[in-house]
Amino acid sequence: MKNIVKELRTQRDLSQAALADLLDVSRQTVNAIETERYDPSLPLAFTISKLFGLPIEKIFFVD
């Protein structure tokens, strides 16, 4: 699944580790989401959506 997590993270000047701390996941999980090797669970997608203040469908989408 395509996503704009990296763009949103860098716009807010967050490192992968800092975002991981905010989401209560590992830095490796953030990296895997950003590189589209891992699709987050629905609860994690909602948490990401809330953190960035955007609807899920604006962050995650099918190519």
N, CA, C and O of each residue as an XYZ file, in Angstrom:
252
protein
N       0.840     -1.171      0.000
C       0.000      0.000      0.000
C       0.893      1.246      0.000
O       1.847      1.342      0.773
N       0.576      2.168     -0.855
C       1.324      3.419     -0.937
C       0.959      4.306      0.257
O      -0.130      4.194      0.820
N       1.896      5.192      0.632
C       1.600      6.113      1.725
C       2.516      7.326      1.651
O       3.509      7.334      0.923
N       2.162      8.346      2.417
C       2.958      9.576      2.475
C       3.506      9.807      3.882
O       3.742     10.948      4.278
N       3.706      8.741      4.628
C       4.178      8.867      6.006
C       5.535      9.568      6.057
O       5.740     10.451      6.890
N       6.455      9.190      5.188
C       7.790      9.822      5.207
C       7.681     11.320      4.960
O       8.332     12.109      5.645
N       6.876     11.714      4.001
C       6.711     13.139      3.700
C       6.135     13.886      4.898
O       6.598     14.973      5.243
N       5.121     13.294      5.527
C       4.506     13.931      6.696
C       5.504     14.021      7.849
O       5.565     15.032      8.550
N       6.272     12.971      8.037
C       7.267     12.946      9.121
C       8.331     14.022      8.899
O       8.669     14.765      9.820
N       8.854     14.101      7.678
C       9.918     15.073      7.420
C       9.398     16.510      7.448
O      10.136     17.419      7.827
N       8.153     16.730      7.056
C       7.564     18.069      7.144
C       7.542     18.561      8.593
O       7.654     19.758      8.858
N       7.396     17.622      9.513
C       7.341     17.974     10.937
C       8.701     17.835     11.615
O       8.809     17.929     12.837
N       9.733     17.610     10.811
C      11.105     17.507     11.299
C      11.249     16.438     12.389
O      11.916     16.647     13.402
N      10.607     15.292     12.154
C      10.693     14.166     13.081
C      11.628     13.106     12.511
O      11.605     12.836     11.310
N      12.429     12.519     13.348
C      13.217     11.362     12.929
C      12.310     10.138     12.952
O      11.219     10.174     13.522
N      12.766      9.064     12.335
C      11.995      7.828     12.411
C      11.858      7.377     13.859
O      10.802      6.883     14.253
N      12.898      7.538     14.644
C      12.864      7.137     16.050
C      11.855      7.971     16.843
O      11.128      7.444     17.685
N      11.820      9.273     16.565
C      10.873     10.142     17.275
C       9.434      9.778     16.919
O       8.567      9.733     17.791
N       9.185      9.521     15.649
C       7.839      9.115     15.237
C       7.485      7.774     15.859
O       6.360      7.575     16.317
N       8.433      6.865     15.877
C       8.200      5.557     16.486
C       7.808      5.703     17.955
O       6.900      5.019     18.427
N       8.484      6.583     18.669
C       8.146      6.821     20.077
C       6.724      7.343     20.215
O       5.984      6.908     21.097
N       6.337      8.276     19.347
C       4.980      8.835     19.398
C       3.917      7.777     19.099
O       2.810      7.828     19.636
N       4.263      6.824     18.242
C       3.321      5.783     17.840
C       3.420      4.528     18.705
O       2.603      3.617     18.575
N       4.414      4.480     19.582
C       4.663      3.318     20.440
C       4.958      2.064     19.616
O       4.444      0.981     19.894
N       5.797      2.242     18.597
C       6.269      1.130     17.763
C       7.782      1.265     17.632
O       8.361      2.236     18.119
N       8.422      0.309     16.985
C       9.866      0.383     16.778
C      10.199      1.286     15.585
O       9.360      1.536     14.719
N      11.445      1.765     15.566
C      11.892      2.559     14.427
C      11.855      1.721     13.155
O      11.589      2.234     12.068
N      12.124      0.428     13.303
C      12.087     -0.471     12.156
C      10.680     -0.561     11.566
O      10.524     -0.692     10.352
N       9.660     -0.491     12.416
C       8.274     -0.499     11.933
C       7.991      0.750     11.112
O       7.384      0.671     10.044
N       8.426      1.894     11.604
C       8.240      3.147     10.857
C       8.955      3.046      9.518
O       8.392      3.420      8.489
N      10.190      2.546      9.517
C      10.940      2.396      8.271
C      10.206      1.469      7.302
O      10.117      1.765      6.111
N       9.685      0.358      7.801
C       8.980     -0.604      6.943
C       7.706     -0.005      6.358
O       7.364     -0.276      5.207
N       7.006      0.802      7.139
C       5.799      1.472      6.627
C       6.201      2.464      5.530
O       5.597      2.494      4.458
N       7.216      3.265      5.808
C       7.644      4.285      4.837
C       8.131      3.678      3.532
O       7.924      4.258      2.467
N       8.770      2.529      3.598
C       9.292      1.892      2.391
C       8.288      0.911      1.786
O       8.608      0.172      0.855
N       7.083      0.918      2.323
C       5.948      0.129      1.809
C       6.204     -1.372      1.854
O       5.687     -2.124      1.028
N       7.005     -1.801      2.826
C       7.230     -3.232      3.039
C       6.284     -3.791      4.100
O       6.222     -5.003      4.308
N       5.546     -2.899      4.771
C       4.648     -3.305      5.844
C       3.424     -2.406      5.823
O       3.548     -1.181      5.789
N       2.245     -3.008      5.843
C       1.003     -2.250      5.964
C       0.608     -2.242      7.433
O       0.488     -3.300      8.050
N       0.405     -1.049      8.001
C       0.082     -0.994      9.418
C      -1.293     -1.599      9.711
O      -2.167     -1.655      8.846
N      -1.455     -2.043     10.946
C      -2.771     -2.518     11.381
C      -3.740     -1.336     11.348
O      -3.318     -0.180     11.311
N      -5.005     -1.627     11.362
C      -6.010     -0.561     11.344
C      -5.872      0.354     12.565
O      -5.925      1.574     12.404
N      -5.696     -0.184     13.781
C      -5.501      0.721     14.924
C      -4.272      1.624     14.760
O      -4.318      2.801     15.116
N      -3.176      1.076     14.223
C      -1.981      1.896     14.012
C      -2.230      2.943     12.931
O      -1.775      4.079     13.059
N      -2.938      2.582     11.883
C      -3.273      3.552     10.831
C      -4.119      4.688     11.394
O      -3.919      5.846     11.026
N      -5.056      4.376     12.275
C      -5.867      5.416     12.918
C      -4.998      6.315     13.795
O      -5.204      7.528     13.832
N      -4.038      5.735     14.495
C      -3.143      6.525     15.337
C      -2.296      7.466     14.486
O      -2.113      8.631     14.839
N      -1.783      6.966     13.372
C      -1.004      7.804     12.454
C      -1.882      8.932     11.912
O      -1.455     10.084     11.844
N      -3.096      8.592     11.534
C      -4.039      9.575     11.018
C      -4.304     10.680     12.039
O      -4.287     11.864     11.704
N      -4.545     10.288     13.263
C      -4.822     11.263     14.330
C      -3.595     12.131     14.593
O      -3.716     13.345     14.757
N      -2.424     11.517     14.634
C      -1.190     12.254     14.897
C      -0.957     13.346     13.859
O      -0.578     14.464     14.208
N      -1.181     13.028     12.588
C      -0.930     13.995     11.523
C      -2.156     14.842     11.176
O      -2.067     15.757     10.356
N      -3.298     14.541     11.797
C      -4.489     15.355     11.568
C      -5.066     15.231     10.171
O      -5.621     16.186      9.628
N      -4.933     14.046      9.594
C      -5.448     13.798      8.247
C      -6.271     12.520      8.236
O      -6.011     11.619      9.034
N      -7.259     12.419      7.347
C      -7.993     11.157      7.212
C      -7.069     10.045      6.721
O      -6.116     10.302      5.986
N      -7.349      8.846      7.119
C      -6.526      7.692      6.720
C      -6.343      7.640      5.208
O      -5.242      7.374      4.727
N      -7.415      7.893      4.455
C      -7.331      7.768      2.999
C      -6.464      8.854      2.356
O      -6.132      8.747      1.175
N      -6.091      9.892      3.100
C      -5.158     10.892      2.587
C      -3.702     10.476      2.838
O      -2.780     11.001      2.214
N      -3.513      9.532      3.753
C      -2.167      9.072      4.105
C      -1.848      7.743      3.410
O      -0.740      7.550      2.909
N      -2.815      6.838      3.384
C      -2.625      5.511      2.802
C      -3.571      5.347      1.622
O      -4.746      5.708      1.700
N      -3.053      4.802      0.537
C      -3.895      4.623     -0.648
C      -3.349      3.488     -1.515
O      -2.173      3.133     -1.443
N      -4.224      2.942     -2.318
C      -3.839      1.875     -3.242
C      -3.334      2.511     -4.521
O      -3.926      3.464     -5.026
N      -2.244      1.984     -5.042
C      -1.653      2.529     -6.262
C      -2.534      2.239     -7.457
O      -2.199      2.623     -8.578
